[in-house]
Amino acid sequence: MLYPWQIETWQRFTQQYEQQRVPHAVILTGVSGLGQLTLAEKMAMLVLCEQQDLIEPCGECHSCQLFLAGNHPDHTVISPEEDGKQIKIEQIRGLKQKQTLTANVSQWKTAILMPAEAMNINASNSLLKLLEEPQQNTFLILISSALAHLPITILSRCQKVPSSLPSADMAISWLKSEGDFIQTDIEKALTMAKSAPLTALSLLADGSLDYLEQVSRDFTALLQHKANPVQLAQQWQKYDLKLVMHYLQLRLKDRIANNSKQQNLRSNPQNWQIYDCIINTIKLLSSSNNINKVLLIEQFMVSVMDYPTSENTVLNH
Ligand SMILES: [Zn+2]
């Protein structure tokens, strides 16, 4: 099932499909939290469906059944083998091999690669060759929310399919249909998720909305040197620390952007230094080493407090 904000994009794709103008490769762009994988899967399912005169996958043919069961032999999904890791060249080689074989069930072979920016340099180079010499009846769908991290050579060979954020009304009414949430919480979650509905939904559903507000207050206290890192680190270890760090990263990014827009405010190098601290902490949290999380968070807090107090770095709640 597509999300309501994807309907227009879907209709444009089905027009291409009807006119037999499906490109060899597309890249679905837009912020994360819009359900890009759902859209990509429906595109692949339609192309593979045996009922080729329809503009919706029939859901009943052998191909659709296999696809829905998650084991269609002509469809490949490529993602990092571990969360937060890179997509490796061996995975792209596997795809290449598969694309040279004859299709088993359908007349097409499809693949979804996400997130595309997770490819390491060797994997990108290997994919580029595949894009330069596409096999007939192959359809590759890349998904990325960080186009700046992808080589231009790859981007120029994929048709861009941008997804924009839904209107506030659409996002709110969709979230209301997903659970028993109150309007003020929905609005708060959407603000924190920068209007991405699926991100907002996970904030509402797992209770993290409450603690992110607390995190925001704690972080302001740290910046003003009014917090005790040892006590705070104990408190924060109960949270989803990656989510916390991504949230702080997002808020600080906004802060930096706003500061640079306001000519009367000096640009503040501390914001960038704290930003680097956040990035480093995310990297350490993502590494598979057995890290002491309390210690890591404590170190993060101490380094934030090492910077001189500044009004510019205080986050707005
Ligand atoms: Zn079908």
Residues whose N, C-alpha, C, O or C-beta is under 5 A from the ligand:
A	BS01	ZN	C49 E50 Q51 P57 C58 G59 E60 C61 C64
